[in-house]
Amino acid sequence: MQDPILRRRRERRQHPRFSSEDPVMKAASFFTAEQQETIVRAIKEAEHATSGEIRVHVETSCKADVLDEAAWLFRKLGMHKTADRNGVLIYLALKERAFAIIGDSGINSLVPIGFWDNIRDHMKMRFSEEKFAEGLAEGILMAGEQLKEHFPYSGNDINELSDTISFDITEPGL
């Protein structure tokens, strides 16, 4: 089976909410309920314009390299099983102050190198302003705009993956 991650992008980001002495906040409580609703609304809106599937996963701590962990989680979440191989995972590792945006082979076989760079850079800027939910929501909408060019929404499109945010791989509901 072909690895779903042909091109992956990583960006390490200093997380302004934490100093080196502060304990790391748990993933499930990082975003308020209102912020989580904002992110999920952005996923639904982005997916309304494309057959692409977008997921967000937040980890308290990454047990490996952020890209390796994101790629492993991509499979664990079943994102490689979409009909058009057009899943996108936005992965945040809080303790490591890092995030990754990865796309499946169906996307990466069609798009140019650097496809995710504008989204990554925009999110990085918003995160540096401590606008984490806003940065995620805007990045999700930008991904949806990009995806609709290659994977437009069709009338018979079904939502193949959950739109909810997933947290820590040991938490129920994953």
C-alpha positions as CSV (number, residue, x, y, z in Angstrom):
1,M,0.0,0.0,0.0
2,Q,1.3,3.4,-0.9
3,D,2.1,5.8,2.0
4,P,-0.6,8.4,2.0
5,I,1.8,11.1,2.9
6,L,3.8,12.1,-0.2
7,R,4.7,15.6,0.9
8,R,4.5,16.7,4.5
9,R,5.1,20.1,6.0
10,R,6.1,20.8,9.5
11,E,6.3,24.0,11.4
12,R,7.6,24.3,15.0
13,R,6.0,27.1,16.8
14,Q,6.7,28.6,20.2
15,H,3.5,28.4,22.2
16,P,3.0,31.8,23.9
17,R,0.7,30.4,26.6
18,F,3.5,28.3,28.1
19,S,6.8,29.1,29.6
20,S,9.4,26.3,30.1
21,E,8.3,26.0,33.8
22,D,4.6,25.8,33.2
23,P,2.9,22.4,33.0
24,V,1.3,21.7,29.6
25,M,-2.4,22.1,29.4
26,K,-4.3,18.9,28.4
27,A,-5.4,18.8,24.8
28,A,-9.1,18.4,25.6
29,S,-9.2,21.6,27.6
30,F,-6.9,23.7,25.3
31,F,-9.9,25.2,23.4
32,T,-13.0,26.5,25.0
33,A,-16.4,25.0,23.9
34,E,-17.0,28.1,21.9
35,Q,-13.6,27.8,20.2
36,Q,-14.3,24.2,19.4
37,E,-17.6,25.1,17.8
38,T,-15.8,27.7,15.7
39,I,-13.3,25.1,14.5
40,V,-16.0,22.5,13.7
41,R,-18.1,25.1,11.9
42,A,-15.1,26.0,9.7
43,I,-14.6,22.3,8.9
44,K,-18.3,22.0,7.9
45,E,-18.1,25.1,5.8
46,A,-14.9,24.1,4.1
47,E,-16.3,20.6,3.3
48,H,-19.4,22.1,1.9
49,A,-17.4,23.5,-1.0
50,T,-15.3,20.3,-1.6
51,S,-15.4,16.6,-1.5
52,G,-12.2,16.7,0.5
53,E,-12.3,15.7,4.2
54,I,-10.6,17.8,6.9
55,R,-9.8,16.7,10.4
56,V,-8.2,18.4,13.4
57,H,-6.4,16.5,16.1
58,V,-4.8,18.0,19.2
59,E,-2.3,16.1,21.3
60,T,-1.1,17.0,24.8
61,S,2.3,15.6,23.9
62,C,3.8,14.0,20.8
63,K,5.5,10.7,21.5
64,A,7.7,10.9,18.3
65,D,8.6,13.4,15.6
66,V,5.5,15.6,14.9
67,L,5.3,14.5,11.2
68,D,5.7,10.8,12.1
69,E,3.0,11.1,14.7
70,A,0.7,12.9,12.4
71,A,1.2,10.3,9.6
72,W,0.6,7.5,12.1
73,L,-2.6,9.2,13.4
74,F,-3.7,9.8,9.8
75,R,-4.0,6.1,9.4
76,K,-5.4,5.4,12.9
77,L,-8.2,7.8,12.1
78,G,-8.9,6.0,8.9
79,M,-8.2,9.1,6.8
80,H,-6.5,7.1,4.1
81,K,-9.8,5.2,3.4
82,T,-11.7,8.1,1.7
83,A,-12.9,7.3,-1.8
84,D,-10.8,9.9,-3.5
85,R,-7.9,9.8,-1.0
86,N,-8.5,13.4,-0.3
87,G,-8.2,13.7,3.5
88,V,-6.3,16.5,5.2
89,L,-5.1,16.3,8.8
90,I,-4.2,19.4,10.8
91,Y,-2.2,18.1,13.8
92,L,-1.2,20.1,16.9
93,A,1.2,18.9,19.5
94,L,0.9,21.2,22.5
95,K,3.9,20.3,24.6
96,E,6.2,20.4,21.6
97,R,4.7,23.6,20.3
98,A,4.5,22.1,16.9
99,F,1.9,21.5,14.2
100,A,1.7,19.7,10.8
101,I,-0.6,19.8,7.9
102,I,-0.7,16.6,5.9
103,G,-2.7,15.4,2.9
104,D,-3.5,12.0,1.4
105,S,-2.0,10.7,-1.9
106,G,-5.0,11.8,-3.9
107,I,-4.4,15.4,-3.1
108,N,-0.6,15.3,-3.1
109,S,-0.5,13.7,-6.6
110,L,-2.4,16.7,-8.1
111,V,-1.1,19.7,-6.3
112,P,2.3,21.6,-6.7
113,I,5.1,21.5,-4.2
114,G,4.4,24.2,-1.6
115,F,0.6,23.7,-1.8
116,W,0.3,23.8,2.0
117,D,2.8,26.6,2.6
118,N,0.4,29.6,2.5
119,I,-1.9,27.8,4.9
120,R,0.9,26.9,7.2
121,D,2.4,30.4,7.2
122,H,-1.0,32.0,7.9
123,M,-1.7,29.6,10.8
124,K,1.8,30.3,12.1
125,M,1.2,34.0,12.1
126,R,-2.2,33.7,13.9
127,F,-0.7,31.3,16.5
128,S,2.1,33.9,17.2
129,E,-0.7,36.3,18.0
130,E,-2.2,33.7,20.4
131,K,-5.2,33.4,18.1
132,F,-5.2,29.5,18.0
133,A,-8.8,28.8,17.3
134,E,-9.0,31.6,14.7
135,G,-5.8,30.4,13.1
136,L,-7.1,26.9,12.8
137,A,-10.5,28.0,11.5
138,E,-8.9,30.3,8.9
139,G,-6.4,27.6,7.9
140,I,-9.3,25.1,7.5
141,L,-11.2,27.5,5.3
142,M,-8.1,28.2,3.2
143,A,-7.6,24.4,2.8
144,G,-11.2,24.1,1.7
145,E,-10.8,26.8,-0.9
146,Q,-7.6,25.1,-2.2
147,L,-9.2,21.6,-2.2
148,K,-12.4,22.7,-4.2
149,E,-10.2,23.4,-7.2
150,H,-9.2,19.7,-7.4
151,F,-12.0,18.1,-5.5
152,P,-15.2,20.1,-6.1
153,Y,-18.3,19.3,-4.1
154,S,-20.8,17.1,-5.9
155,G,-24.5,16.6,-5.1
156,N,-23.9,12.9,-4.1
157,D,-20.9,13.7,-1.9
158,I,-21.1,12.1,1.6
159,N,-19.2,13.1,4.7
160,E,-16.8,10.2,5.0
161,L,-15.0,11.4,8.2
162,S,-16.2,13.0,11.5
163,D,-16.0,16.8,11.6
164,T,-15.4,16.8,15.4
165,I,-12.0,17.6,16.8
166,S,-10.2,14.6,18.2
167,F,-7.9,14.8,21.2
168,D,-5.1,12.6,22.7
169,I,-5.0,9.1,21.3
170,T,-5.9,7.6,24.6
171,E,-9.1,9.6,25.0
172,P,-12.4,7.9,24.2
173,G,-14.2,8.8,20.9
174,L,-11.1,8.6,18.7
